[in-house]
Amino acid sequence: MRKLRTIEMKRLSIDEFREAAKLPLVVVLDDVRSMYNIGSVFRTGDAFRIEGVCLCGICQCPPSTEIHKTALGAEDSVSWQYFRTAVDAVGELKGRGYTVLSVEQAEGSTKLHEFVPEKGRRYAVVLGNEVKGVHQEVVDASDGCLEIPQLGTKHSMNVSVTAGIVIYKFAEALML
């Protein structure tokens, strides 16, 4: 086996990316404080051609050296919008017809492996702060919660790792 060279991968240009069909998914970041986590979400979002990212509350916005360090330019290809609060973002997305799901451990949550995204629907997933998770008022405003089952001693995962798992779930069901 031989690793492919970058030129052999025939990646899209930023303009081609913007015109390409998108995974019908928006990622909402609720008070994510680490710019490296934000950059990682952009990079994963680019890899799966998500519709966009909503940066809310204390989230830093591009341009940012720290975001760029992990996004590696994906902050230029993936569209993004800033909202004062994640509740504001959820309200706007629901008004545009998105089904909004918070990724959180909550009563009545749906285990991610049991969730089947429906073709033809547009989704938004809300990922929370590295310590406090998704704000309760955002959970209340959501259409439901998705939960990644965890088998170890910790009760949470890094937000950028969670984003990768959740985005892949949607890509696998709707695009791949």
OpenMM code with the backbone's topology and positions (N, CA, C; nanometers):
from openmm import Vec3, app, unit

residues = "MET ARG LYS LEU ARG THR ILE GLU MET LYS ARG LEU SER ILE ASP GLU PHE ARG GLU ALA ALA LYS LEU PRO LEU VAL VAL VAL LEU ASP ASP VAL ARG SER MET TYR ASN ILE GLY SER VAL PHE ARG THR GLY ASP ALA PHE ARG ILE GLU GLY VAL CYS LEU CYS GLY ILE CYS GLN CYS PRO PRO SER THR GLU ILE HIS LYS THR ALA LEU GLY ALA GLU ASP SER VAL SER TRP GLN TYR PHE ARG THR ALA VAL ASP ALA VAL GLY GLU LEU LYS GLY ARG GLY TYR THR VAL LEU SER VAL GLU GLN ALA GLU GLY SER THR LYS LEU HIS GLU PHE VAL PRO GLU LYS GLY ARG ARG TYR ALA VAL VAL LEU GLY ASN GLU VAL LYS GLY VAL HIS GLN GLU VAL VAL ASP ALA SER ASP GLY CYS LEU GLU ILE PRO GLN LEU GLY THR LYS HIS SER MET ASN VAL SER VAL THR ALA GLY ILE VAL ILE TYR LYS PHE ALA GLU ALA LEU MET LEU".split()
positions = [
    Vec3(0.0834, -0.1176, 0.0000),
    Vec3(0.0000, 0.0000, 0.0000),
    Vec3(0.0879, 0.1239, 0.0000),
    Vec3(0.0431, 0.2256, -0.0733),
    Vec3(0.1166, 0.3504, -0.0824),
    Vec3(0.0237, 0.4651, -0.0447),
    Vec3(0.0718, 0.5508, 0.0429),
    Vec3(-0.0068, 0.6684, 0.0784),
    Vec3(-0.0248, 0.7564, -0.0448),
    Vec3(-0.1437, 0.8148, -0.0569),
    Vec3(-0.1690, 0.9074, -0.1656),
    Vec3(-0.1034, 1.0414, -0.1372),
    Vec3(-0.0540, 1.1030, -0.2428),
    Vec3(-0.0026, 1.2390, -0.2309),
    Vec3(-0.1214, 1.3339, -0.2369),
    Vec3(-0.1057, 1.4511, -0.1826),
    Vec3(-0.2146, 1.5485, -0.1775),
    Vec3(-0.2729, 1.5744, -0.3159),
    Vec3(-0.1904, 1.5894, -0.4154),
    Vec3(-0.2381, 1.6184, -0.5508),
    Vec3(-0.3233, 1.5049, -0.6070),
    Vec3(-0.2990, 1.3827, -0.5621),
    Vec3(-0.3756, 1.2670, -0.6089),
    Vec3(-0.5165, 1.2611, -0.5484),
    Vec3(-0.5382, 1.3320, -0.4394),
    Vec3(-0.6673, 1.3275, -0.3707),
    Vec3(-0.7734, 1.4136, -0.4374),
    Vec3(-0.7320, 1.5021, -0.5262),
    Vec3(-0.8244, 1.5867, -0.6030),
    Vec3(-0.9267, 1.6564, -0.5140),
    Vec3(-0.8796, 1.7256, -0.4129),
    Vec3(-0.9661, 1.7987, -0.3214),
    Vec3(-1.0279, 1.9198, -0.3910),
    Vec3(-1.1421, 1.9635, -0.3392),
    Vec3(-1.2108, 2.0798, -0.3926),
    Vec3(-1.1362, 2.2080, -0.3572),
    Vec3(-1.1473, 2.3064, -0.4431),
    Vec3(-1.1012, 2.4408, -0.4073),
    Vec3(-1.2062, 2.4999, -0.3137),
    Vec3(-1.1746, 2.6100, -0.2499),
    Vec3(-1.2719, 2.6743, -0.1609),
    Vec3(-1.3962, 2.7152, -0.2395),
    Vec3(-1.3789, 2.7689, -0.3600),
    Vec3(-1.4945, 2.8066, -0.4418),
    Vec3(-1.5775, 2.6842, -0.4798),
    Vec3(-1.5126, 2.5742, -0.5174),
    Vec3(-1.5850, 2.4508, -0.5501),
    Vec3(-1.6581, 2.3967, -0.4275),
    Vec3(-1.5938, 2.4067, -0.3098),
    Vec3(-1.6568, 2.3629, -0.1852),
    Vec3(-1.7854, 2.4412, -0.1613),
    Vec3(-1.7780, 2.5705, -0.1772),
    Vec3(-1.8948, 2.6557, -0.1511),
    Vec3(-2.0120, 2.6221, -0.2430),
    Vec3(-1.9825, 2.5765, -0.3650),
    Vec3(-2.0871, 2.5426, -0.4621),
    Vec3(-2.1340, 2.3972, -0.4500),
    Vec3(-2.0580, 2.3127, -0.3845),
    Vec3(-2.0888, 2.1692, -0.3772),
    Vec3(-2.2096, 2.1422, -0.2879),
    Vec3(-2.2760, 2.0298, -0.3147),
    Vec3(-2.3861, 1.9859, -0.2279),
    Vec3(-2.3327, 1.9667, -0.0868),
    Vec3(-2.4140, 2.0010, 0.0119),
    Vec3(-2.3718, 1.9940, 0.1523),
    Vec3(-2.4501, 1.8877, 0.2278),
    Vec3(-2.3856, 1.8348, 0.3305),
    Vec3(-2.4546, 1.7510, 0.4278),
    Vec3(-2.5545, 1.8430, 0.4982),
    Vec3(-2.6829, 1.8058, 0.5060),
    Vec3(-2.7825, 1.8969, 0.5646),
    Vec3(-2.7700, 1.9033, 0.7177),
    Vec3(-2.6583, 1.9585, 0.7618),
    Vec3(-2.6261, 1.9621, 0.9046),
    Vec3(-2.5527, 2.0911, 0.9382),
    Vec3(-2.5974, 2.1557, 1.0452),
    Vec3(-2.5300, 2.2720, 1.1027),
    Vec3(-2.4862, 2.2333, 1.2429),
    Vec3(-2.3650, 2.2712, 1.2791),
    Vec3(-2.3150, 2.2477, 1.4147),
    Vec3(-2.3208, 2.3793, 1.4906),
    Vec3(-2.3876, 2.3767, 1.6060),
    Vec3(-2.4012, 2.4936, 1.6925),
    Vec3(-2.3088, 2.4735, 1.8122),
    Vec3(-2.2176, 2.5665, 1.8334),
    Vec3(-2.1255, 2.5585, 1.9473),
    Vec3(-2.1727, 2.6552, 2.0548),
    Vec3(-2.2124, 2.6003, 2.1683),
    Vec3(-2.2710, 2.6750, 2.2801),
    Vec3(-2.1626, 2.7067, 2.3827),
    Vec3(-2.1090, 2.8274, 2.3768),
    Vec3(-2.0071, 2.8733, 2.4731),
    Vec3(-1.8825, 2.7846, 2.4776),
    Vec3(-1.8363, 2.7389, 2.3610),
    Vec3(-1.7120, 2.6604, 2.3566),
    Vec3(-1.5964, 2.7582, 2.3711),
    Vec3(-1.5142, 2.7359, 2.4714),
    Vec3(-1.4106, 2.8347, 2.5037),
    Vec3(-1.2796, 2.8120, 2.4305),
    Vec3(-1.2457, 2.6875, 2.3952),
    Vec3(-1.1172, 2.6585, 2.3329),
    Vec3(-1.1206, 2.6853, 2.1831),
    Vec3(-1.0365, 2.7760, 2.1400),
    Vec3(-1.0283, 2.8058, 1.9978),
    Vec3(-0.9743, 2.6861, 1.9192),
    Vec3(-0.8956, 2.6013, 1.9856),
    Vec3(-0.8468, 2.4799, 1.9184),
    Vec3(-0.9622, 2.3828, 1.8943),
    Vec3(-1.0547, 2.3714, 1.9887),
    Vec3(-1.1738, 2.2887, 1.9669),
    Vec3(-1.2591, 2.3466, 1.8542),
    Vec3(-1.2759, 2.4775, 1.8525),
    Vec3(-1.3531, 2.5420, 1.7465),
    Vec3(-1.2885, 2.5132, 1.6111),
    Vec3(-1.1584, 2.5277, 1.6025),
    Vec3(-1.0877, 2.4996, 1.4774),
    Vec3(-1.1039, 2.3555, 1.4334),
    Vec3(-1.0995, 2.2632, 1.5285),
    Vec3(-1.1188, 2.1211, 1.4959),
    Vec3(-1.2575, 2.0948, 1.4412),
    Vec3(-1.3583, 2.1627, 1.4949),
    Vec3(-1.4944, 2.1461, 1.4440),
    Vec3(-1.5020, 2.1976, 1.3001),
    Vec3(-1.4403, 2.3096, 1.2724),
    Vec3(-1.4365, 2.3599, 1.1345),
    Vec3(-1.3716, 2.2572, 1.0411),
    Vec3(-1.2605, 2.2009, 1.0838),
    Vec3(-1.1873, 2.1062, 0.9976),
    Vec3(-1.2690, 1.9801, 0.9706),
    Vec3(-1.3341, 1.9262, 1.0742),
    Vec3(-1.4200, 1.8095, 1.0553),
    Vec3(-1.5408, 1.8471, 0.9704),
    Vec3(-1.5948, 1.9661, 0.9932),
    Vec3(-1.7066, 2.0136, 0.9128),
    Vec3(-1.6709, 2.0243, 0.7654),
    Vec3(-1.5503, 2.0677, 0.7361),
    Vec3(-1.5026, 2.0740, 0.5982),
    Vec3(-1.4916, 1.9331, 0.5397),
    Vec3(-1.4373, 1.8403, 0.6176),
    Vec3(-1.4172, 1.7033, 0.5687),
    Vec3(-1.5481, 1.6392, 0.5238),
    Vec3(-1.6581, 1.6739, 0.5899),
    Vec3(-1.7881, 1.6139, 0.5584),
    Vec3(-1.8847, 1.7127, 0.4922),
    Vec3(-1.8337, 1.8294, 0.4518),
    Vec3(-1.9110, 1.9319, 0.3807),
    Vec3(-2.0427, 1.9667, 0.4492),
    Vec3(-2.0348, 1.9980, 0.5791),
    Vec3(-2.1560, 2.0398, 0.6499),
    Vec3(-2.1991, 2.1775, 0.5994),
    Vec3(-2.3253, 2.2113, 0.6259),
    Vec3(-2.3779, 2.3405, 0.5812),
    Vec3(-2.3132, 2.4578, 0.6532),
    Vec3(-2.2808, 2.4409, 0.7812),
    Vec3(-2.2211, 2.5531, 0.8505),
    Vec3(-2.2044, 2.5307, 0.9990),
    Vec3(-2.1473, 2.6318, 1.0626),
    Vec3(-2.1222, 2.6318, 1.2061),
    Vec3(-2.1804, 2.7607, 1.2634),
    Vec3(-2.2495, 2.7485, 1.3760),
    Vec3(-2.2965, 2.8651, 1.4515),
    Vec3(-2.2090, 2.8782, 1.5753),
    Vec3(-2.1428, 2.9906, 1.5879),
    Vec3(-2.0579, 3.0193, 1.7032),
    Vec3(-2.1383, 3.1071, 1.7979),
    Vec3(-2.1526, 3.0629, 1.9222),
    Vec3(-2.2438, 3.1305, 2.0147),
    Vec3(-2.1744, 3.1682, 2.1455),
    Vec3(-2.2172, 3.2810, 2.1999),
    Vec3(-2.1690, 3.3219, 2.3318),
    Vec3(-2.0212, 3.3537, 2.3330),
    Vec3(-1.9454, 3.2847, 2.4189),
    Vec3(-1.8034, 3.3147, 2.4357),
    Vec3(-1.7146, 3.2572, 2.3261),
    Vec3(-1.7728, 3.1883, 2.2289),
    Vec3(-1.6933, 3.1336, 2.1188),
    Vec3(-1.6197, 3.2464, 2.0467),
    Vec3(-1.4934, 3.2252, 2.0239),
    Vec3(-1.4154, 3.3175, 1.9418),
    Vec3(-1.4514, 3.2948, 1.7955),
    Vec3(-1.4477, 3.3986, 1.7147),
    Vec3(-1.4776, 3.3886, 1.5718),
    Vec3(-1.3510, 3.4070, 1.4891),
    Vec3(-1.3479, 3.3473, 1.3697),
    Vec3(-1.2377, 3.3749, 1.2776),
    Vec3(-1.2410, 3.5221, 1.2368),
    Vec3(-1.1301, 3.5784, 1.1971),
    Vec3(-0.9987, 3.5163, 1.1911),
    Vec3(-0.9336, 3.5092, 1.3288),
    Vec3(-0.8646, 3.4004, 1.3510),
    Vec3(-0.7968, 3.3776, 1.4779),
    Vec3(-0.6814, 3.2813, 1.4531),
    Vec3(-0.5650, 3.3176, 1.5020),
    Vec3(-0.4474, 3.2319, 1.4865),
    Vec3(-0.4714, 3.0960, 1.5503),
    Vec3(-0.5350, 3.0941, 1.6689),
    Vec3(-0.5581, 2.9680, 1.7396),
    Vec3(-0.6594, 2.8805, 1.6662),
    Vec3(-0.7668, 2.9393, 1.6143),
    Vec3(-0.8637, 2.8615, 1.5368),
    Vec3(-0.7954, 2.8059, 1.4120),
    Vec3(-0.7193, 2.8894, 1.3440),
    Vec3(-0.6513, 2.8472, 1.2207),
    Vec3(-0.5534, 2.7322, 1.2455),
    Vec3(-0.4937, 2.7303, 1.3627),
    Vec3(-0.3942, 2.6276, 1.3939),
    Vec3(-0.4510, 2.4865, 1.3805),
    Vec3(-0.5774, 2.4669, 1.4165),
    Vec3(-0.6386, 2.3345, 1.4029),
    Vec3(-0.7324, 2.3265, 1.2827),
    Vec3(-0.7897, 2.4387, 1.2402),
    Vec3(-0.8797, 2.4378, 1.1241),
    Vec3(-0.8019, 2.4236, 0.9937),
    Vec3(-0.6802, 2.4725, 0.9924),
    Vec3(-0.5944, 2.4667, 0.8736),
    Vec3(-0.6615, 2.5213, 0.7481),
    Vec3(-0.7388, 2.6287, 0.7638),
    Vec3(-0.8046, 2.6928, 0.6508),
    Vec3(-0.9508, 2.6570, 0.6356),
    Vec3(-0.9996, 2.5577, 0.7086),
    Vec3(-1.1409, 2.5188, 0.6977),
    Vec3(-1.2333, 2.6300, 0.7462),
    Vec3(-1.1810, 2.7231, 0.8241),
    Vec3(-1.2624, 2.8366, 0.8675),
    Vec3(-1.2952, 2.9279, 0.7490),
    Vec3(-1.2242, 2.9083, 0.6362),
    Vec3(-1.2516, 2.9848, 0.5144),
    Vec3(-1.3497, 2.9127, 0.4216),
    Vec3(-1.3568, 2.7803, 0.4316),
    Vec3(-1.4459, 2.7044, 0.3430),
    Vec3(-1.5837, 2.6816, 0.4055),
    Vec3(-1.5891, 2.6517, 0.5340),
    Vec3(-1.7163, 2.6245, 0.6014),
    Vec3(-1.7797, 2.7571, 0.6420),
    Vec3(-1.9040, 2.7774, 0.6011),
    Vec3(-1.9707, 2.9021, 0.6380),
    Vec3(-2.0001, 2.9028, 0.7880),
    Vec3(-2.0001, 3.0203, 0.8466),
    Vec3(-2.0269, 3.0320, 0.9894),
    Vec3(-2.1006, 3.1619, 1.0171),
    Vec3(-2.1637, 3.1627, 1.1319),
    Vec3(-2.2409, 3.2779, 1.1771),
    Vec3(-2.2240, 3.2887, 1.3281),
    Vec3(-2.2238, 3.4106, 1.3793),
    Vec3(-2.2141, 3.4314, 1.5236),
    Vec3(-2.3514, 3.4694, 1.5790),
    Vec3(-2.3839, 3.4134, 1.6963),
    Vec3(-2.5065, 3.4467, 1.7695),
    Vec3(-2.4688, 3.4809, 1.9130),
    Vec3(-2.5386, 3.5756, 1.9697),
    Vec3(-2.5122, 3.6152, 2.1085),
    Vec3(-2.5322, 3.4983, 2.2032),
    Vec3(-2.6355, 3.4167, 2.1769),
    Vec3(-2.6599, 3.2980, 2.2584),
    Vec3(-2.6970, 3.1807, 2.1678),
    Vec3(-2.6777, 3.0605, 2.2180),
    Vec3(-2.7184, 2.9414, 2.1440),
    Vec3(-2.8705, 2.9340, 2.1335),
    Vec3(-2.9421, 2.9885, 2.2310),
    Vec3(-3.0881, 2.9928, 2.2222),
    Vec3(-3.1299, 3.0734, 2.0994),
    Vec3(-3.0599, 3.1839, 2.0729),
    Vec3(-3.0891, 3.2646, 1.9538),
    Vec3(-3.0649, 3.1827, 1.8272),
    Vec3(-2.9549, 3.1099, 1.8230),
    Vec3(-2.9227, 3.0269, 1.7059),
    Vec3(-3.0276, 2.9183, 1.6865),
    Vec3(-3.0661, 2.8515, 1.7945),
    Vec3(-3.1665, 2.7454, 1.7870),
    Vec3(-3.2987, 2.8026, 1.7349),
    Vec3(-3.3396, 2.9172, 1.7843),
    Vec3(-3.4638, 2.9791, 1.7384),
    Vec3(-3.4606, 3.0086, 1.5890),
    Vec3(-3.3500, 3.0635, 1.5419),
    Vec3(-3.3390, 3.0939, 1.3989),
    Vec3(-3.3382, 2.9659, 1.3153),
    Vec3(-3.2639, 2.8661, 1.3591),
    Vec3(-3.2565, 2.7408, 1.2834),
    Vec3(-3.3917, 2.6704, 1.2785),
    Vec3(-3.4618, 2.6673, 1.3899),
    Vec3(-3.5952, 2.6053, 1.3911),
    Vec3(-3.6894, 2.6819, 1.2984),
    Vec3(-3.6775, 2.8140, 1.2958),
    Vec3(-3.7580, 2.8957, 1.2064),
    Vec3(-3.7294, 2.8686, 1.0601),
    Vec3(-3.6101, 2.8188, 1.0306),
    Vec3(-3.5715, 2.7843, 0.8930),
    Vec3(-3.5954, 2.6364, 0.8631),
    Vec3(-3.6627, 2.5659, 0.9558),
    Vec3(-3.7025, 2.4277, 0.9290),
    Vec3(-3.6073, 2.3197, 0.9742),
    Vec3(-3.5071, 2.3551, 1.0508),
    Vec3(-3.4123, 2.2543, 1.1012),
    Vec3(-3.4715, 2.1809, 1.2209),
    Vec3(-3.4405, 2.0546, 1.2318),
    Vec3(-3.4638, 1.9780, 1.3535),
    Vec3(-3.3390, 1.9971, 1.4376),
    Vec3(-3.3540, 2.0477, 1.5583),
    Vec3(-3.2397, 2.0804, 1.6435),
    Vec3(-3.2277, 1.9776, 1.7548),
    Vec3(-3.1092, 1.9183, 1.7638),
    Vec3(-3.0818, 1.8158, 1.8643),
    Vec3(-2.9586, 1.8555, 1.9453),
    Vec3(-2.9743, 1.8648, 2.0757),
    Vec3(-2.8596, 1.8903, 2.1623),
    Vec3(-2.7890, 1.7580, 2.1892),
    Vec3(-2.6586, 1.7621, 2.1923),
    Vec3(-2.5807, 1.6426, 2.2256),
    Vec3(-2.5484, 1.6547, 2.3739),
    Vec3(-2.6240, 1.5775, 2.4523),
    Vec3(-2.6165, 1.5929, 2.5974),
    Vec3(-2.6717, 1.4684, 2.6656),
    Vec3(-2.6238, 1.4431, 2.7841),
    Vec3(-2.6781, 1.3360, 2.8668),
    Vec3(-2.7999, 1.3938, 2.9381),
    Vec3(-2.9185, 1.3463, 2.8975),
    Vec3(-3.0417, 1.4040, 2.9501),
    Vec3(-3.1489, 1.2960, 2.9604),
    Vec3(-3.2449, 1.3206, 3.0467),
    Vec3(-3.3590, 1.2293, 3.0576),
    Vec3(-3.4266, 1.2189, 2.9214),
    Vec3(-3.4513, 1.0976, 2.8768),
    Vec3(-3.5211, 1.0772, 2.7506),
    Vec3(-3.4364, 1.0973, 2.6266),
    Vec3(-3.3046, 1.1108, 2.6433),
    Vec3(-3.2193, 1.1283, 2.5256),
    Vec3(-3.2197, 1.0013, 2.4408),
    Vec3(-3.1885, 1.0174, 2.3130),
    Vec3(-3.1768, 0.9052, 2.2198),
    Vec3(-3.0292, 0.8693, 2.2087),
    Vec3(-2.9982, 0.7434, 2.2288),
    Vec3(-2.8596, 0.6975, 2.2130),
    Vec3(-2.8211, 0.7146, 2.0657),
    Vec3(-2.7023, 0.7647, 2.0415),
    Vec3(-2.6605, 0.7963, 1.9053),
    Vec3(-2.6689, 0.6752, 1.8130),
    Vec3(-2.6331, 0.5576, 1.8620),
    Vec3(-2.6363, 0.4389, 1.7761),
    Vec3(-2.7798, 0.3954, 1.7417),
    Vec3(-2.8787, 0.4462, 1.8135),
    Vec3(-3.0190, 0.4139, 1.7857),
    Vec3(-3.0859, 0.5189, 1.6978),
    Vec3(-3.0183, 0.6306, 1.6761),
    Vec3(-3.0749, 0.7414, 1.5994),
    Vec3(-3.0515, 0.7192, 1.4501),
    Vec3(-3.1557, 0.7403, 1.3708),
    Vec3(-3.1448, 0.7282, 1.2257),
    Vec3(-3.1895, 0.8609, 1.1632),
    Vec3(-3.0942, 0.9398, 1.1141),
    Vec3(-3.1329, 1.0650, 1.0481),
    Vec3(-3.2189, 1.0353, 0.9250),
    Vec3(-3.3196, 1.1186, 0.9023),
    Vec3(-3.4112, 1.0987, 0.7900),
    Vec3(-3.3653, 1.1799, 0.6696),
    Vec3(-3.3567, 1.1146, 0.5563),
    Vec3(-3.3244, 1.1853, 0.4320),
    Vec3(-3.4328, 1.2878, 0.4049),
    Vec3(-3.3924, 1.4027, 0.3552),
    Vec3(-3.4871, 1.5092, 0.3258),
    Vec3(-3.5063, 1.6081, 0.4394),
    Vec3(-3.4553, 1.5758, 0.5576),
    Vec3(-3.4642, 1.6685, 0.6717),
    Vec3(-3.3316, 1.7411, 0.6874),
    Vec3(-3.3395, 1.8591, 0.7451),
    Vec3(-3.2196, 1.9363, 0.7781),
    Vec3(-3.2051, 1.9347, 0.9296),
    Vec3(-3.0831, 1.9146, 0.9746),
    Vec3(-3.0560, 1.8999, 1.1170),
    Vec3(-2.9552, 2.0042, 1.1651),
    Vec3(-2.9656, 2.0348, 1.2918),
    Vec3(-2.8639, 2.1121, 1.3629),
    Vec3(-2.8352, 2.0377, 1.4925),
    Vec3(-2.7082, 2.0260, 1.5261),
    Vec3(-2.6700, 1.9643, 1.6524),
    Vec3(-2.5986, 2.0687, 1.7365),
    Vec3(-2.6332, 2.0720, 1.8642),
    Vec3(-2.5747, 2.1683, 1.9563),
    Vec3(-2.4731, 2.0956, 2.0438),
    Vec3(-2.3520, 2.1471, 2.0459),
    Vec3(-2.2448, 2.0934, 2.1299),
    Vec3(-2.2094, 2.1990, 2.2332),
    Vec3(-2.1882, 2.1545, 2.3570),
    Vec3(-2.1746, 2.2488, 2.4666),
    Vec3(-2.0338, 2.2788, 2.5117),
    Vec3(-2.0286, 2.3658, 2.6083),
    Vec3(-1.9068, 2.4094, 2.6745),
    Vec3(-1.8298, 2.2899, 2.7301),
    Vec3(-1.6983, 2.3023, 2.7281),
    Vec3(-1.6103, 2.1933, 2.7697),
    Vec3(-1.6322, 2.1473, 2.9138),
    Vec3(-1.6831, 2.2326, 2.9999),
    Vec3(-1.7046, 2.1960, 3.1401),
    Vec3(-1.8536, 2.1794, 3.1712),
    Vec3(-1.9359, 2.2741, 3.1267),
    Vec3(-2.0772, 2.2766, 3.1661),
    Vec3(-2.1713, 2.2107, 3.0658),
    Vec3(-2.1217, 2.1772, 2.9472),
    Vec3(-2.2076, 2.1157, 2.8464),
    Vec3(-2.3020, 2.2160, 2.7837),
    Vec3(-2.4131, 2.1657, 2.7293),
    Vec3(-2.5145, 2.2495, 2.6657),
    Vec3(-2.5991, 2.3129, 2.7765),
    Vec3(-2.6219, 2.4434, 2.7670),
    Vec3(-2.7051, 2.5114, 2.8662),
    Vec3(-2.8454, 2.4499, 2.8694),
    Vec3(-2.9037, 2.4427, 2.9889),
    Vec3(-3.0363, 2.3826, 3.0044),
    Vec3(-3.1414, 2.4521, 2.9174),
    Vec3(-3.1344, 2.5848, 2.9074),
    Vec3(-3.2336, 2.6549, 2.8260),
    Vec3(-3.2213, 2.6190, 2.6774),
    Vec3(-3.1020, 2.5800, 2.6351),
    Vec3(-3.0824, 2.5348, 2.4967),
    Vec3(-3.1401, 2.3943, 2.4802),
    Vec3(-3.1161, 2.3081, 2.5795),
    Vec3(-3.1764, 2.1742, 2.5785),
    Vec3(-3.3288, 2.1877, 2.5720),
    Vec3(-3.3841, 2.2788, 2.6521),
    Vec3(-3.5290, 2.3008, 2.6543),
    Vec3(-3.5820, 2.3469, 2.5180),
    Vec3(-3.5037, 2.4266, 2.4473),
    Vec3(-3.5456, 2.4800, 2.3173),
    Vec3(-3.5254, 2.3802, 2.2033),
    Vec3(-3.4511, 2.2735, 2.2283),
    Vec3(-3.4202, 2.1744, 2.1247),
    Vec3(-3.5373, 2.0795, 2.1026),
    Vec3(-3.5344, 2.0125, 1.9886),
    Vec3(-3.6376, 1.9132, 1.9563),
    Vec3(-3.6095, 1.7788, 2.0228),
    Vec3(-3.4913, 1.7616, 2.0770),
    Vec3(-3.4536, 1.6381, 2.1440),
    Vec3(-3.3060, 1.6391, 2.1764),
    Vec3(-3.2603, 1.5294, 2.2373),
    Vec3(-3.1195, 1.5163, 2.2720),
    Vec3(-3.0649, 1.3847, 2.2181),
    Vec3(-2.9412, 1.3910, 2.1714),
    Vec3(-2.8660, 1.2721, 2.1342),
    Vec3(-2.7595, 1.2503, 2.2397),
    Vec3(-2.7345, 1.1257, 2.2723),
    Vec3(-2.6349, 1.0930, 2.3736),
    Vec3(-2.5413, 0.9859, 2.3196),
    Vec3(-2.4119, 1.0098, 2.3346),
    Vec3(-2.3121, 0.9095, 2.2970),
    Vec3(-2.2883, 0.8224, 2.4201),
    Vec3(-2.3218, 0.6933, 2.4124),
    Vec3(-2.2983, 0.6067, 2.5282),
    Vec3(-2.1491, 0.6025, 2.5625),
    Vec3(-2.1195, 0.6066, 2.6907),
    Vec3(-1.9811, 0.6029, 2.7376),
    Vec3(-1.9669, 0.4917, 2.8407),
    Vec3(-1.8587, 0.4189, 2.8310),
    Vec3(-1.8416, 0.3000, 2.9137),
    Vec3(-1.7328, 0.3132, 3.0202),
    Vec3(-1.6627, 0.4231, 3.0216),
    Vec3(-1.5515, 0.4401, 3.1148),
    Vec3(-1.5912, 0.5127, 3.2420),
    Vec3(-1.4919, 0.5721, 3.3059),
    Vec3(-1.5136, 0.6404, 3.4332),
    Vec3(-1.5498, 0.7878, 3.4163),
    Vec3(-1.5227, 0.8453, 3.3019),
    Vec3(-1.5519, 0.9877, 3.2785),
    Vec3(-1.6938, 1.0035, 3.2279),
    Vec3(-1.7506, 1.1197, 3.2511),
    Vec3(-1.8886, 1.1439, 3.2090),
    Vec3(-1.8987, 1.2341, 3.0867),
    Vec3(-1.7847, 1.2651, 3.0260),
    Vec3(-1.7886, 1.3504, 2.9077),
    Vec3(-1.6684, 1.3227, 2.8194),
    Vec3(-1.6770, 1.3744, 2.6951),
    Vec3(-1.5659, 1.3661, 2.6010),
    Vec3(-1.5337, 1.5067, 2.5519),
    Vec3(-1.4160, 1.5211, 2.4919),
    Vec3(-1.3777, 1.6482, 2.4339),
    Vec3(-1.4799, 1.6877, 2.3279),
    Vec3(-1.5143, 1.8152, 2.3222),
    Vec3(-1.6187, 1.8628, 2.2323),
    Vec3(-1.5817, 1.8399, 2.0860),
    Vec3(-1.4543, 1.8504, 2.0494),
    Vec3(-1.4186, 1.8282, 1.9093),
    Vec3(-1.4257, 1.6800, 1.8733),
    Vec3(-1.3973, 1.5916, 1.9682),
    Vec3(-1.4119, 1.4478, 1.9447),
    Vec3(-1.5601, 1.4151, 1.9282),
    Vec3(-1.6422, 1.4707, 2.0161),
    Vec3(-1.7867, 1.4517, 2.0068),
    Vec3(-1.8376, 1.4990, 1.8715),
    Vec3(-1.7907, 1.6144, 1.8268),
    Vec3(-1.8322, 1.6667, 1.6961),
    Vec3(-1.7992, 1.5670, 1.5856),
    Vec3(-1.6798, 1.5103, 1.5893),
    Vec3(-1.6408, 1.4149, 1.4864),
    Vec3(-1.7304, 1.2924, 1.4833),
    Vec3(-1.7623, 1.2416, 1.5999),
    Vec3(-1.8483, 1.1222, 1.6087),
    Vec3(-1.9878, 1.1544, 1.5553),
    Vec3(-2.0432, 1.2657, 1.5978),
    Vec3(-2.1799, 1.3016, 1.5602),
    Vec3(-2.1882, 1.3382, 1.4117),
    Vec3(-2.0948, 1.4169, 1.3627),
    Vec3(-2.0962, 1.4539, 1.2211),
    Vec3(-2.0844, 1.3287, 1.1347),
    Vec3(-1.9976, 1.2362, 1.1726),
    Vec3(-1.9831, 1.1133, 1.0947),
    Vec3(-2.1135, 1.0345, 1.0919),
    Vec3(-2.1848, 1.0290, 1.2035),
    Vec3(-2.3135, 0.9586, 1.2084),
    Vec3(-2.4093, 1.0137, 1.1018),
    Vec3(-2.4166, 1.1463, 1.0913),
    Vec3(-2.5048, 1.2073, 0.9928),
    Vec3(-2.4533, 1.1840, 0.8518),
    Vec3(-2.3223, 1.1971, 0.8295),
    Vec3(-2.2647, 1.1762, 0.6964),
    Vec3(-2.2867, 1.0325, 0.6502),
    Vec3(-2.2672, 0.9386, 0.7392),
    Vec3(-2.2846, 0.7970, 0.7057),
    Vec3(-2.4283, 0.7686, 0.6615),
    Vec3(-2.5239, 0.8296, 0.7297),
    Vec3(-2.6653, 0.8040, 0.7002),
    Vec3(-2.7160, 0.8826, 0.5799),
    Vec3(-2.6620, 1.0032, 0.5584),
    Vec3(-2.7212, 1.0922, 0.4594),
    Vec3(-2.6386, 1.1165, 0.3348),
    Vec3(-2.5065, 1.0860, 0.3401),
    Vec3(-2.4228, 1.1227, 0.2248),
    Vec3(-2.3290, 1.0137, 0.1769),
    Vec3(-2.2801, 0.9310, 0.2651),
    Vec3(-2.1761, 0.8360, 0.2227),
    Vec3(-2.2354, 0.7122, 0.1600),
] * unit.nanometer
topology = app.Topology()
chain = topology.addChain("A")
for resn in residues:
    res = topology.addResidue(resn, chain)
    for name in ("N", "CA", "C"):
        topology.addAtom(name, app.Element.getBySymbol(name[0]), res)
